[in-house]
Amino acid sequence: MPLHETWMYAETAYHLHPFFEDFEFLTYPFLGAIGRLPSWFLMAYFFVAYLGVVRKKEWPHFFRFHVVMGMLLEIALQVIGTVSRWMPLAVYWGKVGMHFWTAVAFAYLFTVLECMRCALGGMYADIPFVCDAAYIQIPYD
């Protein structure tokens, strides 16, 4: 999920709409399916993933860690998006907003890709602050 949200922000920030039109068939069916889901589904998905995977000791620690990392990264991007909508439109849609979203999309995209690389490589992603929050959520007992 964090990668798809990053894809949407990066597409807007980098003005990549003309380039990505050739690849719409890869991304938009998934995003369209998410858009057709009921409004409560993403909240239910979050609770099922958190209570059913992260808090259950039956799942391996490595898997639980990466699930909670994905959830935390998704929440961080949603918070940034919500807070930025409170800014004046001259800042949000202006030149400052364009540079801000470009920087956020660039940093966030490479953070998500680093987490995916670590997960596929069998390593724990060491992202400052986020990995500490992930370790706090996972019970060791």
MARZA-459778 format. One record per residue: x negated, y, z of N, C-alpha, C in turn; residue in one letter. Coordinates in steps of 0.02 Angstrom, whole numbers, plus 32768, in hexadecimal, padded with zeros to 4 digits. Atoms other than C-alpha are relative to their C-alpha. Layout:
N
<site n_x="X" n_y="Y" n_z="Z" ca_x="X" ca_y="Y" ca_z="Z" c_x="X" c_y="Y" c_z="Z" type="A"/>
...
This chain:
141
<site n_x="7FD8" n_y="7FC4" n_z="8000" ca_x="8000" ca_y="8000" ca_z="8000" c_x="7FD5" c_y="8040" c_z="8000" type="M"/>
<site n_x="8027" n_y="7FC2" n_z="8001" ca_x="7F79" ca_y="8082" ca_z="8027" c_x="7FE3" c_y="800F" c_z="7FBB" type="P"/>
<site n_x="801D" n_y="7FF5" n_z="8042" ca_x="7F2D" ca_y="8069" ca_z="7F7B" c_x="8033" c_y="801E" c_z="7FD1" type="L"/>
<site n_x="7FCD" n_y="7FE4" n_z="802D" ca_x="7FD1" ca_y="808C" ca_z="7F22" c_x="8011" c_y="8048" c_z="8012" type="H"/>
<site n_x="7FF4" n_y="7FBB" n_z="7FED" ca_x="7FEF" ca_y="8129" ca_z="7F88" c_x="7FC6" c_y="802C" c_z="7FEB" type="E"/>
<site n_x="803B" n_y="7FDA" n_z="8016" ca_x="7F3E" ca_y="8162" ca_z="7F64" c_x="8002" c_y="800C" c_z="7FB6" type="T"/>
<site n_x="7FFB" n_y="7FFB" n_z="8049" ca_x="7F5B" ca_y="8140" ca_z="7EAC" c_x="802E" c_y="803A" c_z="7FED" type="W"/>
<site n_x="7FD1" n_y="7FCB" n_z="800F" ca_x="7FF1" ca_y="81B6" ca_z="7EAD" c_x="7FE2" c_y="8045" c_z="800E" type="M"/>
<site n_x="801E" n_y="7FBF" n_z="7FF0" ca_x="7F93" ca_y="8243" ca_z="7F05" c_x="7FC6" c_y="8010" c_z="7FD1" type="Y"/>
<site n_x="8039" n_y="7FF5" n_z="802C" ca_x="7EF7" ca_y="822C" ca_z="7E9A" c_x="8017" c_y="8012" c_z="7FBA" type="A"/>
<site n_x="7FE6" n_y="7FF1" n_z="8042" ca_x="7F5E" ca_y="822F" ca_z="7DFB" c_x="8014" c_y="804A" c_z="7FFB" type="E"/>
<site n_x="7FEC" n_y="7FB9" n_z="7FFF" ca_x="7FA4" ca_y="82D9" ca_z="7E2C" c_x="7FC4" c_y="802D" c_z="8009" type="T"/>
<site n_x="8038" n_y="7FD5" n_z="7FF0" ca_x="7F03" ca_y="831F" ca_z="7E73" c_x="7FCF" c_y="8007" c_z="7FC6" type="A"/>
<site n_x="8031" n_y="7FFE" n_z="8036" ca_x="7E95" ca_y="82F2" ca_z="7DE1" c_x="801F" c_y="8011" c_z="7FBC" type="Y"/>
<site n_x="7FDD" n_y="7FF1" n_z="803F" ca_x="7F17" ca_y="8320" ca_z="7D5D" c_x="7FF5" c_y="7FC8" c_z="7FCE" type="H"/>
<site n_x="800C" n_y="803B" n_z="802A" ca_x="7F0A" ca_y="8270" ca_z="7D18" c_x="803F" c_y="7FE4" c_z="7FE0" type="L"/>
<site n_x="7FC2" n_y="801A" n_z="801D" ca_x="7FBE" ca_y="8261" ca_z="7CDD" c_x="7FF8" c_y="7FEB" c_z="7FB7" type="H"/>
<site n_x="8006" n_y="8016" n_z="8046" ca_x="7F8F" ca_y="825E" ca_z="7C23" c_x="7FD9" c_y="7FBF" c_z="7FF9" type="P"/>
<site n_x="8028" n_y="803C" n_z="8005" ca_x="7F0B" ca_y="81D8" ca_z="7C40" c_x="8026" c_y="7FC3" c_z="801A" type="F"/>
<site n_x="7FDC" n_y="8038" n_z="7FE1" ca_x="7F79" ca_y="816B" ca_z="7CB0" c_x="8040" c_y="7FED" c_z="7FDC" type="F"/>
<site n_x="7FC5" n_y="8012" n_z="8026" ca_x="800A" ca_y="816E" ca_z="7C36" c_x="7FF6" c_y="7FBE" c_z="7FDC" type="E"/>
<site n_x="800F" n_y="803F" n_z="8022" ca_x="7FB4" ca_y="80DE" ca_z="7BDC" c_x="8005" c_y="7FC5" c_z="8030" type="D"/>
<site n_x="8000" n_y="8036" n_z="7FCF" ca_x="7FB2" ca_y="8079" ca_z="7C7F" c_x="803E" c_y="8001" c_z="802C" type="F"/>
<site n_x="7FC3" n_y="7FFC" n_z="7FD8" ca_x="8062" ca_y="80A1" ca_z="7CBE" c_x="801E" c_y="7FBB" c_z="800D" type="E"/>
<site n_x="7FE3" n_y="8042" n_z="7FF8" ca_x="8097" ca_y="7FED" ca_z="7CA3" c_x="7FE0" c_y="7FD9" c_z="803A" type="F"/>
<site n_x="8020" n_y="8022" n_z="7FC8" ca_x="801B" ca_y="7FB9" ca_z="7D2B" c_x="8016" c_y="801B" c_z="8045" type="L"/>
<site n_x="7FF3" n_y="7FE2" n_z="7FBF" ca_x="804B" ca_y="8033" ca_z="7DB5" c_x="804A" c_y="800F" c_z="800C" type="T"/>
<site n_x="7FBD" n_y="7FE9" n_z="7FF4" ca_x="80FB" ca_y="8072" ca_z="7D9C" c_x="8033" c_y="7FCA" c_z="8010" type="Y"/>
<site n_x="7FD0" n_y="8033" n_z="7FE9" ca_x="8158" ca_y="7FCC" ca_z="7DAA" c_x="7FFD" c_y="7FF5" c_z="804C" type="P"/>
<site n_x="8007" n_y="8009" n_z="7FB7" ca_x="8112" ca_y="7FB7" ca_z="7E5A" c_x="801C" c_y="803C" c_z="8026" type="F"/>
<site n_x="7FE8" n_y="7FC3" n_z="7FDE" ca_x="8134" ca_y="806C" ca_z="7E8C" c_x="804B" c_y="8008" c_z="7FF6" type="L"/>
<site n_x="7FB8" n_y="7FFD" n_z="800C" ca_x="81E1" ca_y="8064" ca_z="7E3C" c_x="8025" c_y="7FCF" c_z="802C" type="G"/>
<site n_x="7FE0" n_y="8031" n_z="7FD4" ca_x="820A" ca_y="7FC7" ca_z="7E9E" c_x="8002" c_y="8019" c_z="8048" type="A"/>
<site n_x="8001" n_y="7FE4" n_z="7FBC" ca_x="81D5" ca_y="801C" ca_z="7F40" c_x="8033" c_y="8038" c_z="8006" type="I"/>
<site n_x="7FCF" n_y="7FC9" n_z="7FFF" ca_x="8240" ca_y="80B3" ca_z="7F13" c_x="8048" c_y="7FE8" c_z="8002" type="G"/>
<site n_x="7FBC" n_y="801B" n_z="8000" ca_x="82D9" ca_y="8044" ca_z="7EFB" c_x="8013" c_y="7FDE" c_z="8042" type="R"/>
<site n_x="7FF2" n_y="8020" n_z="7FC0" ca_x="82C9" ca_y="7FF7" ca_z="7FA8" c_x="8028" c_y="802F" c_z="802D" type="L"/>
<site n_x="7FDC" n_y="7FD5" n_z="7FD1" ca_x="833A" ca_y="8035" ca_z="8034" c_x="7FCF" c_y="802A" c_z="8029" type="P"/>
<site n_x="802B" n_y="7FD2" n_z="7FDC" ca_x="82F6" ca_y="80C5" ca_z="809B" c_x="7FE3" c_y="7FE1" c_z="8040" type="S"/>
<site n_x="8018" n_y="8020" n_z="7FC2" ca_x="82E3" ca_y="8056" ca_z="8136" c_x="7FCD" c_y="7FCA" c_z="7FF3" type="W"/>
<site n_x="802B" n_y="8039" n_z="800F" ca_x="827A" ca_y="7FD3" ca_z="80DB" c_x="7FB7" c_y="800C" c_z="8015" type="F"/>
<site n_x="8046" n_y="7FF3" n_z="7FEF" ca_x="81D0" ca_y="8026" ca_z="80F3" c_x="7FF5" c_y="8000" c_z="804C" type="L"/>
<site n_x="8004" n_y="8003" n_z="7FB7" ca_x="81F3" ca_y="8039" ca_z="81AD" c_x="8002" c_y="7FB7" c_z="8017" type="M"/>
<site n_x="7FFC" n_y="8047" n_z="7FEF" ca_x="8224" ca_y="7F81" ca_z="81B7" c_x="7FBF" c_y="7FDC" c_z="7FED" type="A"/>
<site n_x="803F" n_y="801E" n_z="8016" ca_x="8189" ca_y="7F50" ca_z="8154" c_x="7FC9" c_y="800F" c_z="8032" type="Y"/>
<site n_x="8033" n_y="7FED" n_z="7FCF" ca_x="811D" ca_y="7FB0" ca_z="81CF" c_x="8007" c_y="7FD7" c_z="8040" type="F"/>
<site n_x="7FF6" n_y="8025" n_z="7FC2" ca_x="816B" ca_y="7F5E" ca_z="8268" c_x="7FF3" c_y="7FB6" c_z="7FF9" type="F"/>
<site n_x="800D" n_y="8047" n_z="800B" ca_x="8166" ca_y="7EAF" ca_z="821E" c_x="7FB5" c_y="7FF3" c_z="7FFA" type="V"/>
<site n_x="8049" n_y="8009" n_z="8007" ca_x="80AF" ca_y="7EC3" ca_z="81EC" c_x="7FDD" c_y="800A" c_z="8043" type="A"/>
<site n_x="8022" n_y="7FF2" n_z="7FC0" ca_x="8080" ca_y="7F0D" ca_z="8295" c_x="800F" c_y="7FCA" c_z="8033" type="Y"/>
<site n_x="7FEE" n_y="8031" n_z="7FCC" ca_x="80E1" ca_y="7E97" ca_z="8306" c_x="7FF4" c_y="7FB8" c_z="7FE9" type="L"/>
<site n_x="8007" n_y="8044" n_z="8018" ca_x="80D6" ca_y="7DFE" ca_z="8296" c_x="7FBA" c_y="7FEB" c_z="7FED" type="G"/>
<site n_x="8044" n_y="8011" n_z="8014" ca_x="8020" ca_y="7E08" ca_z="8262" c_x="7FCD" c_y="801C" c_z="8031" type="V"/>
<site n_x="8035" n_y="7FE0" n_z="7FD8" ca_x="7FB9" ca_y="7E85" ca_z="82C7" c_x="8002" c_y="7FE8" c_z="8048" type="V"/>
<site n_x="7FFC" n_y="8011" n_z="7FB9" ca_x="7FF9" ca_y="7E57" ca_z="8374" c_x="8001" c_y="7FB4" c_z="800D" type="R"/>
<site n_x="7FFF" n_y="8049" n_z="7FF7" ca_x="8000" ca_y="7D99" ca_z="8357" c_x="7FB9" c_y="7FE5" c_z="7FFF" type="K"/>
<site n_x="8044" n_y="801C" n_z="7FFB" ca_x="7F65" ca_y="7D3C" ca_z="838D" c_x="7FF7" c_y="7FC2" c_z="7FD5" type="K"/>
<site n_x="8006" n_y="803A" n_z="802B" ca_x="7F8C" ca_y="7CAB" ca_z="8319" c_x="7FDC" c_y="8011" c_z="7FBE" type="E"/>
<site n_x="8022" n_y="7FEB" n_z="803C" ca_x="7F49" ca_y="7D10" ca_z="8286" c_x="7FB6" c_y="800D" c_z="8010" type="W"/>
<site n_x="8047" n_y="7FF2" n_z="7FF3" ca_x="7E8B" ca_y="7D20" ca_z="8273" c_x="7FF5" c_y="804B" c_z="800D" type="P"/>
<site n_x="800F" n_y="7FBB" n_z="7FEE" ca_x="7E40" ca_y="7DBF" ca_z="82BC" c_x="7FEE" c_y="8029" c_z="7FC3" type="H"/>
<site n_x="8015" n_y="7FDD" n_z="803D" ca_x="7DF5" ca_y="7DEE" ca_z="8214" c_x="803C" c_y="8018" c_z="7FD8" type="F"/>
<site n_x="7FC4" n_y="7FEF" n_z="8026" ca_x="7E9F" ca_y="7DEB" ca_z="81BD" c_x="8028" c_y="8036" c_z="8025" type="F"/>
<site n_x="7FDB" n_y="7FCF" n_z="7FD9" ca_x="7EF4" ca_y="7E4B" ca_z="824A" c_x="7FDE" c_y="8044" c_z="7FFD" type="R"/>
<site n_x="8025" n_y="7FC1" n_z="8003" ca_x="7E6B" ca_y="7ECF" ca_z="8247" c_x="800D" c_y="8024" c_z="7FBE" type="F"/>
<site n_x="7FF7" n_y="7FDF" n_z="8041" ca_x="7E7F" ca_y="7EF1" ca_z="818D" c_x="8048" c_y="8014" c_z="7FF4" type="H"/>
<site n_x="7FBA" n_y="7FEB" n_z="8005" ca_x="7F3C" ca_y="7EF5" ca_z="8197" c_x="800B" c_y="8041" c_z="8026" type="V"/>
<site n_x="7FF7" n_y="7FC2" n_z="7FDA" ca_x="7F36" ca_y="7F79" ca_z="8220" c_x="7FD8" c_y="8039" c_z="7FE2" type="V"/>
<site n_x="8025" n_y="7FCB" n_z="8022" ca_x="7EB0" ca_y="7FDA" ca_z="81C1" c_x="8029" c_y="801C" c_z="7FC6" type="M"/>
<site n_x="7FD6" n_y="7FE8" n_z="8036" ca_x="7F22" ca_y="7FE3" ca_z="812A" c_x="803A" c_y="8029" c_z="8019" type="G"/>
<site n_x="7FC8" n_y="7FDB" n_z="7FE3" ca_x="7FB2" ca_y="801B" ca_z="8197" c_x="7FEA" c_y="8044" c_z="801A" type="M"/>
<site n_x="8019" n_y="7FC0" n_z="7FE6" ca_x="7F49" ca_y="80A2" ca_z="81EB" c_x="7FED" c_y="8030" c_z="7FC8" type="L"/>
<site n_x="8011" n_y="7FD4" n_z="8039" ca_x="7F08" ca_y="80E4" ca_z="8145" c_x="803F" c_y="801A" c_z="7FDE" type="L"/>
<site n_x="7FC1" n_y="7FEA" n_z="801D" ca_x="7FB9" ca_y="80EA" ca_z="8101" c_x="8021" c_y="8036" c_z="802A" type="E"/>
<site n_x="7FE3" n_y="7FCE" n_z="7FD2" ca_x="7FF6" ca_y="8149" ca_z="819A" c_x="7FD9" c_y="8042" c_z="7FFB" type="I"/>
<site n_x="8028" n_y="7FC3" n_z="8005" ca_x="7F65" ca_y="81C4" ca_z="818C" c_x="8011" c_y="8028" c_z="7FC1" type="A"/>
<site n_x="7FEF" n_y="7FDC" n_z="803D" ca_x="7F90" ca_y="81ED" ca_z="80D8" c_x="8046" c_y="801E" c_z="8003" type="L"/>
<site n_x="7FBC" n_y="7FE5" n_z="7FF8" ca_x="8048" ca_y="8202" ca_z="8102" c_x="8000" c_y="803D" c_z="802E" type="Q"/>
<site n_x="8004" n_y="7FC6" n_z="7FD3" ca_x="801C" ca_y="8279" ca_z="8191" c_x="7FE2" c_y="803C" c_z="7FDB" type="V"/>
<site n_x="801E" n_y="7FCA" n_z="8026" ca_x="7FAB" ca_y="82E0" ca_z="811F" c_x="8033" c_y="801C" c_z="7FCE" type="I"/>
<site n_x="7FCE" n_y="7FE9" n_z="802F" ca_x="8035" ca_y="82E8" ca_z="809C" c_x="8038" c_y="8027" c_z="8021" type="G"/>
<site n_x="7FCB" n_y="7FDD" n_z="7FDD" ca_x="80B9" ca_y="831C" ca_z="811B" c_x="7FE9" c_y="8043" c_z="801A" type="T"/>
<site n_x="801A" n_y="7FC1" n_z="7FE5" ca_x="804D" ca_y="83A0" ca_z="816D" c_x="7FF2" c_y="8032" c_z="7FC8" type="V"/>
<site n_x="8011" n_y="7FD2" n_z="8037" ca_x="8017" ca_y="83E9" ca_z="80C6" c_x="803F" c_y="801F" c_z="7FE2" type="S"/>
<site n_x="7FC1" n_y="7FE3" n_z="8019" ca_x="80CE" ca_y="8405" ca_z="8096" c_x="8016" c_y="803B" c_z="802A" type="R"/>
<site n_x="7FEF" n_y="7FC8" n_z="7FD5" ca_x="80DA" ca_y="8480" ca_z="8127" c_x="7FD8" c_y="803F" c_z="7FED" type="W"/>
<site n_x="8027" n_y="7FC6" n_z="8014" ca_x="8058" ca_y="84F1" ca_z="80D7" c_x="8028" c_y="802B" c_z="7FD0" type="M"/>
<site n_x="7FDD" n_y="7FD5" n_z="8031" ca_x="8092" ca_y="8587" ca_z="8071" c_x="7FF5" c_y="7FE6" c_z="7FB9" type="P"/>
<site n_x="8004" n_y="801A" n_z="8044" ca_x="80B4" ca_y="855D" ca_z="7FBB" c_x="7FC5" c_y="801D" c_z="7FDA" type="L"/>
<site n_x="8039" n_y="7FE3" n_z="8022" ca_x="802C" ca_y="85D4" ca_z="7F82" c_x="7FC0" c_y="7FD9" c_z="800E" type="A"/>
<site n_x="803A" n_y="8028" n_z="7FEE" ca_x="7FAE" ca_y="8569" ca_z="7FDE" c_x="8008" c_y="7FB8" c_z="7FE7" type="V"/>
<site n_x="7FF4" n_y="8046" n_z="8011" ca_x="7FFE" ca_y="84BF" ca_z="7FBE" c_x="7FFC" c_y="7FF4" c_z="7FB5" type="Y"/>
<site n_x="8000" n_y="8009" n_z="8048" ca_x="8017" ca_y="84D6" ca_z="7F03" c_x="7FCA" c_y="8029" c_z="7FDD" type="W"/>
<site n_x="8032" n_y="7FD5" n_z="801F" ca_x="7F8C" ca_y="8554" ca_z="7EE5" c_x="7FBE" c_y="7FDD" c_z="7FF5" type="G"/>
<site n_x="8044" n_y="801A" n_z="800D" ca_x="7ED4" ca_y="8540" ca_z="7EC1" c_x="7FE3" c_y="7FDE" c_z="803E" type="K"/>
<site n_x="8018" n_y="801F" n_z="7FC2" ca_x="7EAE" ca_y="851A" ca_z="7F77" c_x="801E" c_y="7FBB" c_z="8008" type="V"/>
<site n_x="7FDE" n_y="8041" n_z="7FFB" ca_x="7F2F" ca_y="848F" ca_z="7F77" c_x="7FE5" c_y="7FCD" c_z="7FCF" type="G"/>
<site n_x="801C" n_y="802D" n_z="8032" ca_x="7EE8" ca_y="8446" ca_z="7ED8" c_x="7FBC" c_y="7FE4" c_z="8017" type="M"/>
<site n_x="8041" n_y="8018" n_z="7FE8" ca_x="7E39" ca_y="843E" ca_z="7F21" c_x="8007" c_y="7FD5" c_z="803E" type="H"/>
<site n_x="7FF4" n_y="8028" n_z="7FC4" ca_x="7E7C" ca_y="83FC" ca_z="7FC7" c_x="8015" c_y="7FBA" c_z="7FED" type="F"/>
<site n_x="7FE7" n_y="8042" n_z="8012" ca_x="7EDC" ca_y="836D" ca_z="7F75" c_x="7FCC" c_y="7FD9" c_z="7FD8" type="W"/>
<site n_x="8036" n_y="8022" n_z="8023" ca_x="7E49" ca_y="8346" ca_z="7F04" c_x="7FCF" c_y="7FE2" c_z="8032" type="T"/>
<site n_x="802F" n_y="8018" n_z="7FCD" ca_x="7DD6" ca_y="8336" ca_z="7F9B" c_x="801F" c_y="7FC7" c_z="8029" type="A"/>
<site n_x="7FDE" n_y="8034" n_z="7FD9" ca_x="7E56" ca_y="82D1" ca_z="7FFF" c_x="8006" c_y="7FC0" c_z="7FD7" type="V"/>
<site n_x="7FF8" n_y="803B" n_z="802A" ca_x="7E79" ca_y="825C" ca_z="7F6D" c_x="7FBD" c_y="7FDD" c_z="7FF5" type="A"/>
<site n_x="8042" n_y="801C" n_z="800C" ca_x="7DC0" ca_y="8243" ca_z="7F4A" c_x="7FE7" c_y="7FDA" c_z="803F" type="F"/>
<site n_x="8017" n_y="8020" n_z="7FC1" ca_x="7D93" ca_y="821F" ca_z="8001" c_x="802A" c_y="7FC4" c_z="8012" type="A"/>
<site n_x="7FD3" n_y="8036" n_z="7FEC" ca_x="7E2B" ca_y="81B4" ca_z="8020" c_x="7FFA" c_y="7FC4" c_z="7FD1" type="Y"/>
<site n_x="8006" n_y="8036" n_z="8030" ca_x="7E19" ca_y="814F" ca_z="7F80" c_x="7FC2" c_y="7FD7" c_z="800E" type="L"/>
<site n_x="803D" n_y="8026" n_z="7FF3" ca_x="7D65" ca_y="8121" ca_z="7FA7" c_x="8001" c_y="7FDE" c_z="8045" type="F"/>
<site n_x="7FF8" n_y="8022" n_z="7FBF" ca_x="7D92" ca_y="80FA" ca_z="805C" c_x="8028" c_y="7FC0" c_z="7FF8" type="T"/>
<site n_x="7FD7" n_y="803B" n_z="800B" ca_x="7E1A" ca_y="8082" ca_z="8024" c_x="7FD9" c_y="7FCC" c_z="7FD8" type="V"/>
<site n_x="8028" n_y="802F" n_z="8027" ca_x="7DA7" ca_y="8034" ca_z="7FA2" c_x="7FC9" c_y="7FE0" c_z="802A" type="L"/>
<site n_x="8032" n_y="801D" n_z="7FD3" ca_x="7D20" ca_y="801D" ca_z="8027" c_x="8020" c_y="7FCC" c_z="802E" type="E"/>
<site n_x="7FDD" n_y="8031" n_z="7FD6" ca_x="7D9D" ca_y="7FC6" ca_z="8098" c_x="8011" c_y="7FC1" c_z="7FD9" type="C"/>
<site n_x="7FF1" n_y="803A" n_z="802A" ca_x="7DD3" ca_y="7F55" ca_z="8009" c_x="7FC0" c_y="7FD8" c_z="7FF1" type="M"/>
<site n_x="8040" n_y="8022" n_z="800D" ca_x="7D1C" ca_y="7F2E" ca_z="7FE0" c_x="7FEB" c_y="7FD7" c_z="803C" type="R"/>
<site n_x="8013" n_y="8024" n_z="7FC3" ca_x="7CFA" ca_y="7EFF" ca_z="8094" c_x="802D" c_y="7FC4" c_z="800C" type="C"/>
<site n_x="7FD2" n_y="8038" n_z="7FF5" ca_x="7D96" ca_y="7E94" ca_z="80A1" c_x="7FF2" c_y="7FC7" c_z="7FD0" type="A"/>
<site n_x="800E" n_y="8034" n_z="8031" ca_x="7D6F" ca_y="7E36" ca_z="8001" c_x="7FBB" c_y="7FE1" c_z="800A" type="L"/>
<site n_x="8043" n_y="801A" n_z="7FF2" ca_x="7CB9" ca_y="7E23" ca_z="8036" c_x="7FFA" c_y="7FDC" c_z="8042" type="G"/>
<site n_x="8000" n_y="8023" n_z="7FBF" ca_x="7CE9" ca_y="7DDA" ca_z="80DF" c_x="7FDF" c_y="8028" c_z="8037" type="G"/>
<site n_x="801E" n_y="7FD6" n_z="7FCE" ca_x="7CAA" ca_y="7E6F" ca_z="8143" c_x="8036" c_y="802C" c_z="8020" type="M"/>
<site n_x="7FD4" n_y="7FCF" n_z="7FE0" ca_x="7CFC" ca_y="7EE7" ca_z="81BD" c_x="7FEE" c_y="8045" c_z="7FE6" type="Y"/>
<site n_x="800C" n_y="7FBC" n_z="8018" ca_x="7D10" ca_y="7F97" ca_z="8177" c_x="7FF1" c_y="802D" c_z="803C" type="A"/>
<site n_x="8014" n_y="7FD4" n_z="7FC9" ca_x="7CB7" ca_y="8016" ca_z="81E5" c_x="800D" c_y="8048" c_z="7FEC" type="D"/>
<site n_x="7FEB" n_y="7FBC" n_z="8010" ca_x="7D19" ca_y="80B6" ca_z="81C4" c_x="8006" c_y="8025" c_z="8042" type="I"/>
<site n_x="7FFE" n_y="7FDD" n_z="7FC0" ca_x="7CFD" ca_y="8135" ca_z="8250" c_x="8047" c_y="8011" c_z="8015" type="P"/>
<site n_x="7FC1" n_y="7FF1" n_z="7FE0" ca_x="7D92" ca_y="814E" ca_z="82C4" c_x="8037" c_y="7FCE" c_z="7FEE" type="F"/>
<site n_x="7FCB" n_y="802E" n_z="8016" ca_x="7E03" ca_y="80DB" ca_z="825D" c_x="7FF3" c_y="7FBA" c_z="8019" type="V"/>
<site n_x="800E" n_y="8044" n_z="7FE9" ca_x="7DA9" ca_y="803A" ca_z="8288" c_x="8005" c_y="7FFB" c_z="804C" type="C"/>
<site n_x="7FF6" n_y="8000" n_z="7FB7" ca_x="7DA8" ca_y="806B" ca_z="8340" c_x="8049" c_y="7FFB" c_z="8012" type="D"/>
<site n_x="7FB7" n_y="8004" n_z="7FF5" ca_x="7E64" ca_y="8086" ca_z="8339" c_x="801A" c_y="7FBB" c_z="7FEE" type="A"/>
<site n_x="7FEB" n_y="8044" n_z="8013" ca_x="7E77" ca_y="7FDE" ca_z="82E1" c_x="7FED" c_y="7FCE" c_z="8036" type="A"/>
<site n_x="8015" n_y="802E" n_z="7FCB" ca_x="7E13" ca_y="7F83" ca_z="8367" c_x="802B" c_y="8007" c_z="803E" type="Y"/>
<site n_x="7FD6" n_y="7FF5" n_z="7FC5" ca_x="7E7F" ca_y="7FD2" ca_z="83EF" c_x="8043" c_y="7FDC" c_z="7FF8" type="I"/>
<site n_x="7FBF" n_y="801E" n_z="800C" ca_x="7F1D" ca_y="7F8D" ca_z="839D" c_x="8001" c_y="7FB3" c_z="8003" type="Q"/>
<site n_x="8004" n_y="8049" n_z="8005" ca_x="7EE0" ca_y="7ED9" ca_z="8394" c_x="7FEF" c_y="7FE3" c_z="8044" type="I"/>
<site n_x="8010" n_y="801E" n_z="7FBF" ca_x="7EEC" ca_y="7E74" ca_z="8435" c_x="7FCB" c_y="7FC9" c_z="7FF9" type="P"/>
<site n_x="8035" n_y="8032" n_z="8001" ca_x="7E53" ca_y="7E0A" ca_z="845B" c_x="800F" c_y="7FC3" c_z="802C" type="Y"/>
<site n_x="7FF3" n_y="8036" n_z="7FCF" ca_x="7E9B" ca_y="7D9E" ca_z="84E8" c_x="801A" c_y="7FC2" c_z="7FDF" type="D"/>
